[in-house]
Amino acid sequence: MKLISIAGESVPPGKGGSPSDTFDRSIATWEENGQQKTVTVTYVRYFGKVLAERGIYDQEAEGVPVHHLVAALFEEKYAEIKENRHYINDTEQFVGLFDDFSLSKWKERYPGVMVIPQT
């Protein structure tokens, strides 16, 4: 499979005081045999801070937002899962996506991937 684009966004707040403003969504689009597959992963925004606190990945220092990486990392780790929409609310599962993660190696693996800026 070829990764063709990545994007990320903050989930817009819902009605009725929903806590949805505390979530981010990561989106990755892949292509294989002429077919496209878009994977989305919604997760608790705080998990990005956990990565930095644990010294795993600091989006401020690296310059690439966590929400631009999560869906691609999820698809790499769980390629056998057929569903395209996922939700992570477990800190350790989220942190596990970044096991052995290196931004420089990731850029080598996916050169020229188009980053789609979103809010």
C-alpha positions in Angstrom: 0.0 0.0 0.0 1.1 3.5 -0.8 0.4 6.4 1.6 -0.8 9.3 -0.5 -2.0 11.9 2.0 -2.2 12.6 5.7 -4.3 15.2 7.6 -5.4 16.0 11.1 -8.0 18.1 12.8 -9.6 19.0 16.0 -13.0 17.5 16.3 -15.6 20.3 16.3 -17.5 20.8 19.6 -20.9 19.1 19.7 -24.2 20.5 21.0 -25.2 20.4 24.6 -21.9 20.9 26.3 -20.3 17.8 24.8 -16.7 17.1 25.7 -15.9 16.5 22.0 -13.7 19.6 21.9 -11.1 17.5 23.7 -10.6 15.1 20.7 -8.5 15.2 17.6 -8.9 13.2 14.4 -6.1 11.8 12.2 -6.8 10.9 8.6 -4.6 8.9 6.2 -5.4 8.0 2.7 -3.7 4.9 1.1 -3.8 3.5 -2.4 -3.4 -0.1 -3.4 -4.2 -1.7 -6.8 -6.0 1.5 -7.9 -8.3 1.5 -4.9 -8.2 4.2 -2.2 -8.7 3.6 1.5 -9.1 6.4 4.0 -8.5 5.5 7.7 -9.6 7.9 10.4 -8.6 7.7 14.1 -10.2 9.8 16.7 -8.5 10.1 20.0 -8.2 12.1 23.2 -6.2 15.2 22.5 -4.4 15.0 25.8 -2.5 11.9 24.5 -0.3 14.1 22.4 0.9 15.7 25.6 1.5 12.3 27.2 3.9 11.5 24.3 5.9 14.7 25.0 5.9 14.1 28.8 7.2 10.6 28.3 9.9 11.8 25.9 8.5 9.7 23.0 7.4 12.4 20.6 7.2 16.2 21.0 5.1 17.7 18.2 6.3 21.2 19.2 9.9 20.3 18.8 9.5 18.1 15.7 7.2 20.5 13.8 4.8 17.7 12.7 1.5 17.5 14.6 0.6 14.2 16.3 -2.7 14.2 14.4 -0.8 14.0 11.1 0.8 10.7 12.2 -1.7 8.7 14.2 -3.8 7.3 11.4 -0.8 6.2 9.3 0.8 4.6 12.4 -2.5 2.9 13.3 -2.8 1.4 9.8 0.8 0.2 9.9 0.3 -1.5 13.2 -3.2 -2.9 12.6 -3.3 -3.5 8.8 -5.5 -6.6 9.3 -8.4 -4.5 10.7 -10.8 -3.9 7.9 -12.8 -1.0 9.5 -11.8 2.5 8.4 -12.9 4.5 11.4 -11.3 4.0 14.8 -11.5 5.5 18.3 -8.7 5.3 20.9 -9.5 6.2 24.5 -6.7 4.1 26.1 -3.4 5.9 26.8 -1.2 2.8 26.5 -2.8 1.8 23.2 -2.2 5.2 21.8 1.4 5.4 23.1 2.0 2.0 21.6 1.4 3.4 18.2 4.7 5.3 18.6 6.8 2.3 19.7 10.1 2.6 17.9 8.9 5.8 16.1 11.4 8.1 14.4 10.2 11.0 12.4 13.3 10.9 10.2 12.7 7.3 9.4 9.0 7.9 8.8 9.9 10.7 6.3 12.3 8.3 4.5 9.5 5.6 4.3 7.0 8.1 3.0 8.9 10.7 0.9 6.7 13.4 -0.7 3.5 12.4 1.2 1.1 15.3 0.8 0.2 16.8 4.2 -3.3 18.3 4.0 -3.5 21.1 6.5 -6.7 21.2 8.5 -7.7 22.8 11.8 
